Amino acid sequence: MTDDKNLIFDDLYNNEDPWNTGRSIVELCRAKKYILELGHCEFFNGLDIGCGEGTITSTFNFVHNMTGIDISEKAINRAQYKYPNIKFYQGDILDLRTYTRESFDFISCLETIYYIKDEEKKERAIKDIIDLGQDNCIYLFSVVTIGENKYGKYFTYKQALDLFSKYFNVVNTFPVSLKINLIVRVLLKINKKISERILLYFMKGKNIKYAYQTAYLCVKKCVKK
């Protein structure tokens, strides 16, 4: 991305937690869904690309050593203060190798990839993400799958599946946030525990048609020798 993009995101982070990641029941359930899908796994070295203030990064307790990268310096400063046991770097998804020479067995890139509008740059970023992973690496992507909006940055479910299938073997997809109308949003505010159960229940299985955000769990494609 660019310095201008950095300034845009820094402006967003003038206020703490601009995405309500640590406060919204919808966002809290999104984090819990990742744990439900991956909590039985164990990874040694993890990287979260586009980590923001590190709220979701900090929930990945199935990874022994986590690293977070985000373009916003304000977000990274806040993340490092809140989660001192995690390494955080201010950096651009388009230049990942500048910030880390490590290799990882778990890499997440959540709600980030669609901000790269240029297809050539998007391809370069994805290839860099692949290169950062070990042969046994699990890659977790999450994107909004409600179809393209007027800015053309969101995917349909199939568009995202086609994109990730081009570079990876997609081994699983699952909803991590649901399309919720205003009436349901009001009901969700009444009781937090009941709300959580309702949301997680509807995110079970393959209810992709109800998904606002969908996760794509990937592994590297085998290369014939």
Kinemage of the C-alpha trace (Angstrom):
@kinemage 1
@onewidth
@group {chain A} dominant
@subgroup {mainchain}
@vectorlist {calphas} color= white
{ca met a 1} P 0.000 0.000 0.000
{ca thr a 2} L 1.233 3.576 0.388
{ca asp a 3} L 2.103 6.245 2.924
{ca asp a 4} L -1.315 7.780 2.138
{ca lys a 5} L -2.953 4.491 3.089
{ca asn a 6} L -0.930 4.516 6.307
{ca leu a 7} L -2.285 7.982 7.140
{ca ile a 8} L -5.856 6.863 6.398
{ca phe a 9} L -5.590 3.948 8.806
{ca asp a 10} L -3.785 6.046 11.400
{ca asp a 11} L -6.725 8.484 11.267
{ca leu a 12} L -9.099 5.582 11.908
{ca tyr a 13} L -7.043 4.637 14.961
{ca asn a 14} L -7.253 8.107 16.490
{ca asn a 15} L -9.922 6.451 18.638
{ca glu a 16} L -9.260 3.162 20.376
{ca asp a 17} L -10.770 0.027 18.793
{ca pro a 18} L -12.451 1.709 15.793
{ca trp a 19} L -13.792 -1.660 14.547
{ca asn a 20} L -15.316 -2.578 17.948
{ca thr a 21} L -13.276 -5.785 17.832
{ca gly a 22} L -13.092 -6.056 21.610
{ca arg a 23} L -16.593 -4.789 22.416
{ca ser a 24} L -19.146 -5.907 19.814
{ca ile a 25} L -20.806 -9.283 20.481
{ca val a 26} L -20.595 -9.966 16.742
{ca glu a 27} L -16.820 -9.391 16.756
{ca leu a 28} L -16.328 -11.368 19.966
{ca cys a 29} L -18.152 -14.319 18.400
{ca arg a 30} L -15.958 -14.001 15.314
{ca ala a 31} L -12.873 -14.450 17.502
{ca lys a 32} L -14.490 -17.379 19.312
{ca lys a 33} L -15.326 -19.056 15.992
{ca tyr a 34} L -11.636 -19.142 15.076
{ca ile a 35} L -10.911 -20.823 18.405
{ca leu a 36} L -13.677 -23.390 17.829
{ca glu a 37} L -12.255 -24.260 14.409
{ca leu a 38} L -8.554 -24.257 15.296
{ca gly a 39} L -8.346 -24.623 19.073
{ca his a 40} L -7.563 -28.350 18.785
{ca cys a 41} L -4.402 -27.519 16.794
{ca glu a 42} L -0.989 -26.503 18.082
{ca phe a 43} L 1.377 -24.182 16.247
{ca phe a 44} L 4.791 -22.892 17.219
{ca asn a 45} L 5.241 -19.678 15.223
{ca gly a 46} L 2.313 -17.551 14.038
{ca leu a 47} L 1.925 -14.344 12.052
{ca asp a 48} L -1.202 -12.153 11.974
{ca ile a 49} L -1.149 -9.762 8.986
{ca gly a 50} L -3.338 -6.680 9.417
{ca cys a 51} L -3.546 -7.292 13.159
{ca gly a 52} L -4.864 -3.844 14.145
{ca glu a 53} L -4.652 -3.398 17.899
{ca gly a 54} L -3.992 -7.114 18.391
{ca thr a 55} L -7.360 -8.025 19.901
{ca ile a 56} L -7.948 -11.127 17.786
{ca thr a 57} L -4.215 -11.864 17.579
{ca ser a 58} L -4.173 -12.210 21.361
{ca thr a 59} L -6.933 -14.856 21.297
{ca phe a 60} L -4.912 -17.290 19.179
{ca asn a 61} L -3.907 -19.381 22.183
{ca phe a 62} L -3.213 -22.379 19.941
{ca val a 63} L 0.004 -20.607 18.791
{ca his a 64} L 3.030 -20.518 21.123
{ca asn a 65} L 4.728 -17.457 19.591
{ca met a 66} L 2.604 -14.844 17.826
{ca thr a 67} L 3.737 -11.891 15.726
{ca gly a 68} L 1.442 -9.141 14.458
{ca ile a 69} L 1.946 -6.721 11.568
{ca asp a 70} L -0.241 -3.738 10.721
{ca ile a 71} L 0.154 -0.648 8.543
{ca ser a 72} L -1.013 1.737 11.287
{ca glu a 73} L 1.685 2.879 13.697
{ca lys a 74} L -0.961 3.991 16.203
{ca ala a 75} L -2.591 0.558 16.145
{ca ile a 76} L 0.752 -1.190 16.644
{ca asn a 77} L 1.767 1.076 19.544
{ca arg a 78} L -1.545 0.350 21.232
{ca ala a 79} L -1.233 -3.387 20.543
{ca gln a 80} L 2.278 -3.592 21.994
{ca tyr a 81} L 1.145 -1.779 25.134
{ca lys a 82} L -1.871 -4.048 25.658
{ca tyr a 83} L -0.173 -7.339 24.726
{ca pro a 84} L 3.543 -7.099 25.667
{ca asn a 85} L 4.075 -10.856 25.207
{ca ile a 86} L 3.355 -10.595 21.467
{ca lys a 87} L 5.803 -9.096 18.952
{ca phe a 88} L 4.268 -6.334 16.840
{ca tyr a 89} L 5.682 -4.545 13.815
{ca gln a 90} L 4.386 -1.565 11.865
{ca gly a 91} L 4.520 -2.688 8.251
{ca asp a 92} L 2.863 -2.988 4.872
{ca ile a 93} L 1.368 -6.184 3.470
{ca leu a 94} L 3.034 -5.286 0.165
{ca asp a 95} L 6.495 -5.433 1.704
{ca leu a 96} L 6.345 -8.172 4.323
{ca arg a 97} L 9.917 -9.395 3.947
{ca thr a 98} L 11.181 -6.012 5.142
{ca tyr a 99} L 9.723 -6.634 8.585
{ca thr a 100} L 10.391 -10.296 9.268
{ca arg a 101} L 12.807 -12.982 8.110
{ca glu a 102} L 11.121 -15.675 10.160
{ca ser a 103} L 9.080 -18.522 8.748
{ca phe a 104} L 5.741 -19.560 10.220
{ca asp a 105} L 3.545 -22.626 10.605
{ca phe a 106} L 0.403 -20.492 11.052
{ca ile a 107} L -0.424 -17.297 9.140
{ca ser a 108} L -3.659 -15.327 9.390
{ca cys a 109} L -4.718 -12.432 7.187
{ca leu a 110} L -8.143 -11.273 8.337
{ca glu a 111} L -10.226 -8.559 6.640
{ca thr a 112} L -7.155 -7.198 4.879
{ca ile a 113} L -6.630 -8.613 1.403
{ca tyr a 114} L -9.514 -6.726 -0.259
{ca tyr a 115} L -7.900 -3.367 0.520
{ca ile a 116} L -5.381 -4.130 -2.240
{ca lys a 117} L -7.272 -3.080 -5.363
{ca asp a 118} L -4.448 -3.545 -7.885
{ca glu a 119} L -4.473 -7.191 -9.032
{ca glu a 120} L -0.718 -7.306 -9.636
{ca lys a 121} L 0.009 -6.035 -6.119
{ca lys a 122} L -2.557 -8.427 -4.653
{ca glu a 123} L -0.843 -11.356 -6.384
{ca arg a 124} L 2.563 -10.211 -5.106
{ca ala a 125} L 1.251 -9.911 -1.540
{ca ile a 126} L -0.289 -13.393 -1.619
{ca lys a 127} L 2.929 -14.912 -3.001
{ca asp a 128} L 4.913 -13.227 -0.217
{ca ile a 129} L 2.458 -14.651 2.325
{ca ile a 130} L 2.977 -18.109 0.821
{ca asp a 131} L 6.763 -17.725 1.019
{ca leu a 132} L 6.607 -16.788 4.705
{ca gly a 133} L 4.949 -20.106 5.488
{ca gln a 134} L 6.716 -23.372 6.164
{ca asp a 135} L 5.727 -26.434 4.116
{ca asn a 136} L 3.278 -27.473 6.841
{ca cys a 137} L 1.846 -23.961 7.309
{ca ile a 138} L -1.872 -23.392 7.819
{ca tyr a 139} L -3.134 -20.162 6.255
{ca leu a 140} L -6.288 -18.492 7.544
{ca phe a 141} L -7.926 -15.778 5.439
{ca ser a 142} L -11.143 -13.961 6.230
{ca val a 143} L -12.980 -11.557 3.927
{ca val a 144} L -16.348 -9.869 3.599
{ca thr a 145} L -18.434 -12.014 1.221
{ca ile a 146} L -21.549 -9.934 0.623
{ca gly a 147} L -20.587 -9.156 -2.964
{ca glu a 148} L -18.870 -6.114 -4.397
{ca asn a 149} L -19.967 -2.777 -2.977
{ca lys a 150} L -19.803 0.564 -4.777
{ca tyr a 151} L -16.060 0.697 -4.111
{ca gly a 152} L -15.621 -2.750 -5.624
{ca lys a 153} L -13.535 -4.081 -2.766
{ca tyr a 154} L -15.632 -6.910 -1.316
{ca phe a 155} L -15.964 -10.443 -2.702
{ca thr a 156} L -18.752 -12.879 -3.259
{ca tyr a 157} L -18.136 -16.266 -1.649
{ca lys a 158} L -17.170 -17.752 -5.030
{ca gln a 159} L -14.892 -14.848 -6.003
{ca ala a 160} L -12.888 -15.286 -2.809
{ca leu a 161} L -12.858 -19.078 -3.206
{ca asp a 162} L -11.558 -18.719 -6.769
{ca leu a 163} L -8.879 -16.252 -5.624
{ca phe a 164} L -7.515 -18.402 -2.801
{ca ser a 165} L -7.834 -21.636 -4.830
{ca lys a 166} L -5.518 -20.108 -7.419
{ca tyr a 167} L -2.659 -20.105 -4.894
{ca phe a 168} L -3.634 -22.645 -2.203
{ca asn a 169} L -5.533 -25.814 -1.547
{ca val a 170} L -8.611 -24.525 0.300
{ca val a 171} L -9.365 -27.261 2.838
{ca asn a 172} L -12.303 -25.616 4.618
{ca thr a 173} L -14.530 -22.552 4.561
{ca phe a 174} L -16.805 -21.371 7.362
{ca pro a 175} L -18.805 -18.263 8.303
{ca val a 176} L -17.307 -16.032 10.992
{ca ser a 177} L -19.881 -13.247 10.918
{ca leu a 178} L -23.501 -13.299 9.819
{ca lys a 179} L -25.802 -11.027 7.850
{ca ile a 180} L -27.872 -9.509 10.644
{ca asn a 181} L -30.879 -7.230 10.215
{ca leu a 182} L -31.735 -4.379 12.575
{ca ile a 183} L -34.328 -6.343 14.589
{ca val a 184} L -31.839 -9.123 15.309
{ca arg a 185} L -29.189 -6.552 16.264
{ca val a 186} L -31.566 -5.120 18.874
{ca leu a 187} L -32.302 -8.614 20.219
{ca leu a 188} L -28.578 -9.377 20.449
{ca lys a 189} L -28.103 -6.479 22.848
{ca ile a 190} L -30.625 -7.830 25.355
{ca asn a 191} L -28.575 -10.749 26.713
{ca lys a 192} L -24.910 -11.277 25.889
{ca lys a 193} L -24.773 -15.008 26.685
{ca ile a 194} L -27.914 -15.820 24.708
{ca ser a 195} L -26.688 -13.641 21.845
{ca glu a 196} L -23.419 -15.542 21.718
{ca arg a 197} L -25.203 -18.895 21.610
{ca ile a 198} L -27.512 -17.712 18.827
{ca leu a 199} L -24.669 -16.422 16.675
{ca leu a 200} L -22.408 -19.437 17.170
{ca tyr a 201} L -25.335 -21.797 16.497
{ca phe a 202} L -26.037 -20.189 13.125
{ca met a 203} L -22.338 -20.231 12.265
{ca lys a 204} L -22.193 -24.023 12.623
{ca gly a 205} L -21.495 -26.182 9.617
{ca lys a 206} L -21.587 -24.712 6.125
{ca asn a 207} L -24.165 -21.921 6.499
{ca ile a 208} L -22.258 -19.823 3.999
{ca lys a 209} L -25.403 -18.241 2.584
{ca tyr a 210} L -25.888 -16.451 5.929
{ca ala a 211} L -22.272 -15.219 6.040
{ca tyr a 212} L -21.270 -11.587 6.069
{ca gln a 213} L -17.639 -12.608 6.567
{ca thr a 214} L -16.261 -15.989 5.515
{ca ala a 215} L -13.023 -17.676 6.543
{ca tyr a 216} L -10.905 -19.738 4.142
{ca leu a 217} L -8.559 -22.293 5.665
{ca cys a 218} L -5.726 -23.117 3.255
{ca val a 219} L -2.547 -25.105 2.812
{ca lys a 220} L 0.209 -24.857 0.191
{ca lys a 221} L -0.333 -26.581 -3.114
{ca cys a 222} L 1.871 -29.602 -3.698
{ca val a 223} L 4.562 -28.985 -6.303
{ca lys a 224} L 5.302 -31.925 -8.605
{ca lys a 225} L 8.999 -32.782 -8.734
